[in-house]
Amino acid sequence: MPEAGEITALLHDWKEGDPAAIEHLFELVYPQLRQIAGVLFRGERAENLLQPTSVVNELFLKLIRQRSLRFEDREHFYSLSARLMRRVLVDQARSEGRQKRDGGFPVQLHPDLAWVDARPAEMMDLDRVLEELDQLDSRKCKMVELRFFLGFTAEETAELMNTSKATVDRELRFVRGWLNDRLHRN
């Protein structure tokens, strides 16, 4: 993972209007975001219109279009990146006209998986429930996004959120149960 200070400095320079900062930021974080998106598509059908590179590119296009964005630090940047990548997948699922699956599905948020299975119908269901979680507890939602949508380790998530690994592990165990309950209820 790139150095925290370097990302924060680039975000500050971008905020101050330095056009080269976004290019350097892109070069710095692109490999990690591309790797994360690649894990997303492991096991995905070959004819899928959306590919890992296009997810990351779409993320940066969304970031660049948001001229009013003011990132406080790298945690803020990665949190928004996770949210925007999730949004790209949900938008793709909606554009494919997928319908909600009957009966919900188990949430596969295992520590060895960097991303939730990205099948469009499931992505829409999960997005709906994550929006509900965000309204109830935005901190837990942010943990899910960092840990499972951006593929950060529990240690990296704890560092970014200024908490302990034990807290991240404990809260994510709770969230897994809560997500499964909400998905099977609807």
Secondary structure, DSSP 4 states (H G I P E B T S, - for coil): ---HHHHHHHHHHHHTT-HHHHHHHHHHHHHHHHHHHHHHTTT--TT-S--HHHHHHHHHHHHHH-TT----SHHHHHHHHHHHHHHHHHHHHHHTTPPPPTT-------TT-SS----HHHHHHHHHHHHHHHHH-HHHHHHHIIIIIS---HHHHHHHTTS-HHHHHHHHHHHHHHHHHHHHH-
